[in-house]
Amino acid sequence: MTAPDDVLTPAAVEFLHLLQRELGSGREEILAARAARAQRLRDGELPDFLEETRSVREGDWRVPPAPADLADRRVEITGPTDRKMVINALNCGAKVFMTDFEDANSPTWENMIDGQRNLSDAIDRTIRLEQNDKVYELNDEVATLLVRPRGWHMLERHFEVDGAPMSASLFDFGLYLFRNHERLNGTGYPRALAAAQISLPGQMVACAELLAGLLHKPNALQRADLAMKIVGGEHPRSVAGLVAATARTLRPDAYEIDYSTIDRDEVLRLSQRLASAGSVTFEKSLTALLKPIN
């Protein structure tokens, strides 16, 4: 089996741990609710719409158009993530190839890791296979790639977090996101926006959500710093400075971050812009956090 060190890098492992700790309990709640619902149906309850979504059903609205990459799905195929299949499926002439980590794939550890590697190589257009005196490479025109992770009910027993197997869904999705976010910048689902196209208010709100949602939870500094690395390039340097300055203020001796280029006044100005985006409470708390430590 190929060593997975190039796929499960230390940063990727850290991200998967954070993802499982953040969302694992929610997954368990969903599975418990699913089981309870199934039991009620077995007991005679009839399916119906949720009362709390009545306004949505009765509202006058429509979904936005599909992104350009998915506008034409008249021919769509699916298959496993092995190297030969990925190349042939992308070359076959179909509009969309949905590569599948679950039903079309045997969930061995080698397949899970090699599958992630194959998809990254396909996105980079470096994927290549020499087999039986034949060379397989991508054509100039290929199908749009979709990725289906394993279902909520499945576990990845080869990867443990805090002594328990990780959710297979979070493992597949998280590792694909972590490895390919930058590779896919500006293309694909849902909005096809490159970094420079995201408005400054949008970036501010994203940063506010990041900090407000993470600062009060365990491993806040690691979470914030890791999140900024994952979305590197989608936030201006000053926003990354805001995260770093907050981290330094909270625990200046516990985390190694380069603060030499951070302008404290700029951090406070960004804080004020966060307030104008609608998070006054967050702005006040952040301003308090950034007061000099005596």
C-alpha positions in Angstrom: 0.0 0.0 0.0 1.3 3.5 -0.9 2.2 5.5 2.2 -0.4 8.2 2.7 2.0 10.8 4.1 1.4 13.0 1.0 -2.3 12.9 1.6 -2.6 12.8 5.3 -0.2 15.6 6.0 0.0 16.9 9.6 -2.1 20.0 8.7 -4.7 17.7 7.0 -4.9 15.4 10.0 -5.3 18.5 12.3 -8.2 19.7 10.1 -9.9 16.3 10.2 -9.6 16.2 14.0 -11.2 19.7 14.3 -13.9 18.8 11.8 -14.9 15.6 13.7 -14.9 17.4 17.0 -17.0 20.3 15.7 -19.5 18.3 13.7 -19.4 14.7 15.0 -22.1 15.3 17.7 -24.4 16.9 15.1 -24.0 13.8 12.9 -25.0 11.6 15.8 -28.1 13.7 16.5 -29.1 13.4 12.8 -28.7 9.6 12.9 -30.7 9.4 16.2 -33.5 11.5 14.7 -33.5 9.4 11.6 -33.9 6.2 13.7 -36.7 7.8 15.8 -38.5 8.9 12.6 -38.2 5.4 11.1 -39.7 4.0 14.3 -42.7 6.4 14.2 -43.4 5.5 10.6 -43.3 1.8 11.5 -45.8 2.6 14.3 -48.2 4.1 11.7 -47.3 7.8 11.5 -47.9 9.1 7.9 -45.3 11.2 6.1 -46.1 14.9 5.9 -44.5 18.3 5.4 -43.0 20.2 8.3 -45.2 22.9 9.7 -42.2 25.2 10.3 -41.4 25.2 6.5 -44.9 26.2 5.4 -43.8 29.7 4.6 -41.1 28.3 2.3 -43.5 26.1 0.5 -46.1 28.8 0.1 -43.6 31.6 -0.7 -43.1 33.2 -4.1 -39.5 32.4 -4.9 -37.2 30.3 -7.2 -33.7 28.9 -6.9 -30.9 30.7 -8.7 -29.6 29.3 -12.0 -27.2 26.4 -11.8 -23.5 27.4 -12.1 -22.1 27.2 -15.6 -20.2 23.9 -14.9 -23.5 22.2 -14.0 -25.8 23.9 -16.5 -25.7 21.0 -18.9 -26.1 17.6 -17.2 -27.9 15.7 -20.0 -25.3 12.8 -19.7 -23.9 12.1 -16.3 -22.0 8.9 -15.3 -20.7 7.6 -12.0 -17.9 5.3 -10.9 -15.2 4.7 -8.4 -12.2 6.8 -7.6 -9.5 4.5 -8.9 -7.0 6.1 -11.3 -7.9 4.4 -14.6 -11.7 4.9 -14.0 -11.2 8.6 -13.2 -9.2 9.2 -16.4 -11.6 7.2 -18.6 -14.7 8.7 -17.1 -13.5 12.3 -17.5 -12.6 11.6 -21.1 -15.7 9.6 -22.1 -17.7 12.5 -23.5 -20.3 12.8 -20.7 -21.1 16.2 -19.3 -20.6 15.2 -15.7 -18.6 12.5 -13.9 -19.8 11.9 -10.3 -17.0 10.0 -8.7 -18.2 7.9 -5.7 -16.5 7.1 -2.5 -19.4 4.8 -1.4 -21.6 2.6 -3.5 -19.2 2.4 -6.5 -16.1 2.0 -4.4 -14.7 -0.7 -2.2 -14.0 1.1 1.0 -10.5 -0.2 1.7 -8.0 2.2 3.3 -5.8 2.1 0.2 -8.8 3.0 -2.0 -9.8 5.9 0.2 -6.3 7.4 0.2 -5.5 6.7 -3.4 -8.9 8.1 -4.4 -8.1 11.4 -2.8 -4.7 11.5 -4.5 -6.3 10.6 -7.9 -8.9 13.4 -7.7 -6.3 16.0 -6.8 -4.1 14.9 -9.7 -7.2 15.0 -12.0 -7.9 18.6 -10.9 -4.3 19.5 -11.5 -4.5 17.7 -14.9 -1.4 15.7 -14.0 -3.1 12.4 -13.6 -1.5 9.7 -15.7 -1.4 5.9 -15.8 0.8 3.5 -17.7 -0.7 0.0 -17.9 -0.3 -2.9 -20.3 1.8 -0.9 -22.7 -0.9 1.8 -22.8 -0.8 5.3 -21.5 -3.9 7.0 -20.0 -4.0 10.8 -19.8 -6.7 13.5 -19.8 -8.1 14.9 -23.0 -8.3 18.7 -23.5 -12.1 18.6 -23.0 -13.2 16.6 -19.9 -16.4 16.2 -17.9 -17.2 18.3 -14.9 -16.1 16.4 -11.8 -18.5 15.9 -8.9 -17.5 14.0 -5.7 -19.9 11.9 -3.6 -18.6 11.2 0.0 -19.8 8.2 2.0 -23.1 8.5 3.8 -23.7 9.8 7.3 -24.2 6.2 8.7 -20.7 5.1 7.8 -17.5 5.2 9.8 -13.8 5.4 8.7 -12.3 2.8 11.1 -8.8 3.4 9.9 -8.8 7.0 11.2 -9.6 7.7 14.9 -10.3 11.0 16.6 -10.1 10.9 20.4 -10.1 7.1 20.4 -13.2 6.6 18.2 -13.6 6.1 14.4 -14.2 9.2 12.4 -17.4 9.8 10.4 -16.7 8.5 6.9 -18.7 11.4 5.4 -16.6 14.0 7.2 -13.4 12.2 6.4 -14.1 12.1 2.6 -15.6 15.6 2.4 -13.0 17.2 4.7 -10.0 15.7 3.1 -11.2 16.6 -0.4 -12.0 20.2 0.7 -8.7 20.6 2.5 -6.6 19.3 -0.4 -8.4 20.9 -3.3 -9.9 24.2 -2.1 -7.1 26.3 -3.6 -7.0 24.1 -6.8 -10.6 24.8 -7.5 -10.5 28.5 -6.7 -12.9 30.3 -9.1 -14.6 27.3 -10.7 -17.5 24.9 -9.9 -20.3 24.8 -7.4 -21.9 26.9 -6.0 -21.0 30.4 -7.1 -17.8 30.2 -9.2 -16.3 33.2 -7.5 -12.6 33.8 -7.4 -11.0 35.6 -4.4 -10.9 39.0 -6.0 -14.6 38.8 -6.8 -15.7 38.4 -3.2 -16.8 41.8 -1.9 -15.0 43.3 1.1 -18.3 43.2 3.2 -18.6 39.6 2.3 -15.1 38.9 3.4 -15.7 40.8 6.6 -18.8 38.9 7.4 -17.0 35.6 6.8 -14.2 36.7 9.1 -16.7 37.8 11.7 -18.4 34.4 11.6 -15.1 32.7 11.8 -14.0 34.5 14.9 -17.3 34.9 16.6 -18.1 31.2 16.1 -14.7 29.9 17.2 -13.2 32.2 19.9 -15.4 30.8 22.7 -14.7 27.2 21.8 -11.7 24.9 22.6 -8.6 25.2 20.5 -9.8 28.6 19.3 -6.4 29.9 18.1 -5.6 26.7 16.2 -9.1 26.7 14.6 -8.9 30.3 13.5 -5.4 30.0 12.1 -6.1 26.7 10.4 -9.3 28.1 8.9 -7.4 31.1 7.5 -4.9 28.7 5.9 -7.6 26.7 4.3 -9.2 29.8 2.7 -5.8 31.4 2.0 -6.2 33.9 -0.9 -9.9 34.5 -0.3 -9.2 37.1 2.4 -6.9 40.1 2.1 -3.8 40.1 4.2 -5.4 42.6 6.6 -8.1 40.1 7.4 -5.6 37.4 8.2 -3.9 40.0 10.4 -7.1 40.5 12.3 -7.3 36.8 13.1 -3.6 36.7 14.1 -3.9 39.9 16.2 -6.9 38.4 18.1 -5.0 35.2 18.6 -2.0 37.1 20.0 -4.2 39.1 22.4 -5.9 36.1 23.8 -2.7 34.0 24.4 0.4 35.8 23.3 2.8 33.2 24.5 1.0 30.1 23.4 0.9 30.4 19.6 3.6 31.1 17.1 2.4 33.7 14.6 4.4 36.4 12.7 3.0 39.7 13.9 5.7 41.9 12.4 3.5 43.2 9.6 0.3 43.7 11.6 -0.9 47.3 11.9 -3.0 47.6 15.1 -4.9 50.6 13.8 -5.8 48.6 10.7 -7.1 45.8 12.9 -9.3 48.2 14.8 -10.6 49.7 11.6 -11.5 46.3 10.3 -13.3 45.7 13.6 -15.4 48.8 12.9 -16.2 47.5 9.4 -17.4 44.3 11.0 -19.8 46.4 13.0 -21.1 48.1 9.9 -21.7 44.7 8.4 -24.2 44.1 11.2 -22.3 42.6 14.1 -22.1 45.4 16.7 -21.9 43.0 19.6 -18.9 41.2 18.0 -17.2 44.5 17.2 -17.4 45.6 20.9 -16.1 42.3 22.1 -13.3 42.3 19.6 -12.3 45.8 20.5 -12.1 44.8 24.1 -10.0 41.8 23.3 -7.5 44.0 21.4 -6.8 46.3 24.3 -3.1 46.2 25.3 -2.3 43.6 27.9 -0.7 45.1 31.0 
